[in-house]
Amino acid sequence: MAKLENRQRKTLTCTECKSQNYRTEKNKKMIKDIETEEITEDNAEEVKAQLEAIDEAKEKLSDEDVLAWANDNDYLRCKHILFLTKNDDGTDMTDEEKAEVRKEAETTLEELRALESDRETMMARFDELMAEADDPGMTNFPDGYIFTDDQMVQEFEDGARALADYEISDIVESSYGYHIILRLPLDPDGKTLSQDSGTGDYMTLRADAANELFNNMLIDWINNAEVEWKGDFGTMDYNELFEEPAAKSANVWMYVAIAALVVIVALAAVLLGRKKPAETEETETSETAEVTTDETEKAETVEKTETEDVPETETEKAATETEAPAEAEGETKTEEDE
C-alpha cells in the first residue's frame, strides 16, 4: 500500500509537469522513475494505466480547459499602480501626506484616461508607471496578479471584479494606499499566488488546474474502484502479520533493560571505588594521629626521666657541704653540754 501511495504521489507531480509541457531533465527523470521502478507482473497493468492517464491528461488539458476551470473557480487577473501611504517603518503617513499622495494618484489616473481610446498606448504607459510605483510584489509578478477569492485585500478584490477586461478602475483605497487597477484576460501560463511545496516557485494557472483536475480524477478512481480479493488475501488474519514485529519489539526492550542494568552496575562500582579510598584515607589519618600521640607521651616520659637524673649543680653541692659541717658542729656542741 505504501508503494502504491508513493507511485500515486509521483504520478501527480508528473501530471503537473507534463500538463505545462515542462521538459526539463528533472521532469523526464521523474517520469522515467514511474516507467521503470518496481514494475512486476502484478502491477505492470496498473503502472501502464497510470502512464496512459498522464498522457491523456496532458492532451486534454488545453487552454480552453484551463480557462474554464479558472472561471469556475473565480480566478481573475489584473495589474495595478500602487501609491503607498505607509512610511518605511510601516507606520501610516499623516493625513496631509496622504492627501499629497492622492493628488499624485489622481493626476496619473487622468493621464491614463486620456489614453483609453488607444489600448496599446495606454497599456504601454500603464506598464511604465507601474514599474515606477512602490509595489514590492512586482518583482515576482511583473505581468500582473492571478488570484481568486480571499487571496488579496478585500478592497482590491472588489475593485478588480467590478471591471471588464482592459478597463481601468477609479482610485481604490486600501490599507496599503491608493490603487489604479487594470483588469486583463486570464493567461493559462501566468503565475498564480500558489507555490510549489518542494521548490517554493510560484505555480502557473495551468499547474493549479492540472493539480486539482488530476486529484479529482484520482478520487473518482478510488471511489468507483471495483475491489476483487484474490487467494487468501481477503480472509487472512492480519494479527499474524504483526506477531514477528511484536516479538522483535519485545526483544528490543529486553536488550534495553539489560543495557540499563549494566549501566547501573557500572555506576555502583564507580561509586564504591570512590568510597573505599576515602575510608582508607580516614583509617590512615587515625593511625597517624595515634602514632603521634604515643610519640608525644614517650617524649614527655623521657624528658621527665632526664630531669630527675640530672646531677646537682656546683652551687647545690656547695650548699650541701656547708649544711654538713653545721650539722656536725651542732652534734659536737650537744655532746659537750652533756
Secondary structure in CASP SS format (residue, H / E / C, confidence):
PFRMAT SS
TARGET T0000
AUTHOR 0000-0000-0000
METHOD secondary structure of the structure
MODEL  1
M C 1.00
A H 1.00
K H 1.00
L H 1.00
E H 1.00
N H 1.00
R H 1.00
Q H 1.00
R H 1.00
K H 1.00
T H 1.00
L H 1.00
T H 1.00
C H 1.00
T H 1.00
E H 1.00
C H 1.00
K H 1.00
S H 1.00
Q C 1.00
N C 1.00
Y C 1.00
R C 1.00
T C 1.00
E H 1.00
K H 1.00
N H 1.00
K H 1.00
K H 1.00
M H 1.00
I H 1.00
K H 1.00
D H 1.00
I H 1.00
E H 1.00
T H 1.00
E C 1.00
E C 1.00
I C 1.00
T C 1.00
E C 1.00
D C 1.00
N C 1.00
A H 1.00
E H 1.00
E H 1.00
V H 1.00
K H 1.00
A H 1.00
Q H 1.00
L H 1.00
E H 1.00
A H 1.00
I H 1.00
D H 1.00
E H 1.00
A H 1.00
K H 1.00
E H 1.00
K H 1.00
L C 1.00
S C 1.00
D H 1.00
E H 1.00
D H 1.00
V H 1.00
L H 1.00
A H 1.00
W H 1.00
A H 1.00
N H 1.00
D H 1.00
N C 1.00
D C 1.00
Y C 1.00
L E 1.00
R E 1.00
C E 1.00
K E 1.00
H E 1.00
I E 1.00
L E 1.00
F E 1.00
L E 1.00
T C 1.00
K E 1.00
N C 1.00
D C 1.00
D C 1.00
G C 1.00
T C 1.00
D E 1.00
M C 1.00
T C 1.00
D H 1.00
E H 1.00
E H 1.00
K H 1.00
A H 1.00
E H 1.00
V H 1.00
R H 1.00
K H 1.00
E H 1.00
A H 1.00
E H 1.00
T H 1.00
T H 1.00
L H 1.00
E H 1.00
E H 1.00
L H 1.00
R H 1.00
A C 1.00
L C 1.00
E C 1.00
S C 1.00
D C 1.00
R H 1.00
E H 1.00
T H 1.00
M H 1.00
M H 1.00
A H 1.00
R H 1.00
F H 1.00
D H 1.00
E H 1.00
L H 1.00
M H 1.00
A H 1.00
E H 1.00
A C 1.00
D C 1.00
D C 1.00
P H 1.00
G H 1.00
M H 1.00
T H 1.00
N C 1.00
F C 1.00
P C 1.00
D C 1.00
G C 1.00
Y E 1.00
I E 1.00
F E 1.00
T C 1.00
D C 1.00
D C 1.00
Q C 1.00
M C 1.00
V C 1.00
Q H 1.00
E H 1.00
F H 1.00
E H 1.00
D H 1.00
G H 1.00
A H 1.00
R H 1.00
A C 1.00
L C 1.00
A C 1.00
D C 1.00
Y C 1.00
E C 1.00
I E 1.00
S C 1.00
D C 1.00
I C 1.00
V E 1.00
E E 1.00
S C 1.00
S C 1.00
Y C 1.00
G E 1.00
Y E 1.00
H E 1.00
I E 1.00
I E 1.00
L E 1.00
R E 1.00
L E 1.00
P C 1.00
L C 1.00
D C 1.00
P C 1.00
D C 1.00
G C 1.00
K E 1.00
T E 1.00
L E 1.00
S E 1.00
Q E 1.00
D C 1.00
S C 1.00
G C 1.00
T C 1.00
G C 1.00
D C 1.00
Y E 1.00
M E 1.00
T E 1.00
L H 1.00
R H 1.00
A H 1.00
D H 1.00
A H 1.00
A H 1.00
N H 1.00
E H 1.00
L H 1.00
F H 1.00
N H 1.00
N H 1.00
M H 1.00
L H 1.00
I H 1.00
D H 1.00
W H 1.00
I H 1.00
N H 1.00
N C 1.00
A C 1.00
E C 1.00
V C 1.00
E C 1.00
W C 1.00
K C 1.00
G C 1.00
D C 1.00
F C 1.00
G C 1.00
T C 1.00
M C 1.00
D C 1.00
Y H 1.00
N H 1.00
E H 1.00
L H 1.00
F C 1.00
E H 1.00
E H 1.00
P H 1.00
A H 1.00
A H 1.00
K H 1.00
S H 1.00
A H 1.00
N H 1.00
V H 1.00
W H 1.00
M H 1.00
Y H 1.00
V H 1.00
A H 1.00
I H 1.00
A H 1.00
A H 1.00
L H 1.00
V H 1.00
V H 1.00
I H 1.00
V H 1.00
A H 1.00
L H 1.00
A H 1.00
A H 1.00
V H 1.00
L H 1.00
L H 1.00
G H 1.00
R H 1.00
K H 1.00
K H 1.00
P H 1.00
A H 1.00
E H 1.00
T H 1.00
E H 1.00
E H 1.00
T H 1.00
E H 1.00
T H 1.00
S H 1.00
E H 1.00
T H 1.00
A H 1.00
E H 1.00
V H 1.00
T H 1.00
T H 1.00
D H 1.00
E H 1.00
T H 1.00
E H 1.00
K H 1.00
A H 1.00
E H 1.00
T H 1.00
V H 1.00
E H 1.00
K H 1.00
T H 1.00
E H 1.00
T H 1.00
E H 1.00
D C 1.00
V C 1.00
P C 1.00
E C 1.00
T C 1.00
E H 1.00
T H 1.00
E H 1.00
K H 1.00
A H 1.00
A H 1.00
T H 1.00
E H 1.00
T H 1.00
E H 1.00
A H 1.00
P H 1.00
A H 1.00
E H 1.00
A H 1.00
E H 1.00
G H 1.00
E H 1.00
T H 1.00
K H 1.00
T H 1.00
E H 1.00
E H 1.00
D H 1.00
E C 1.00
END
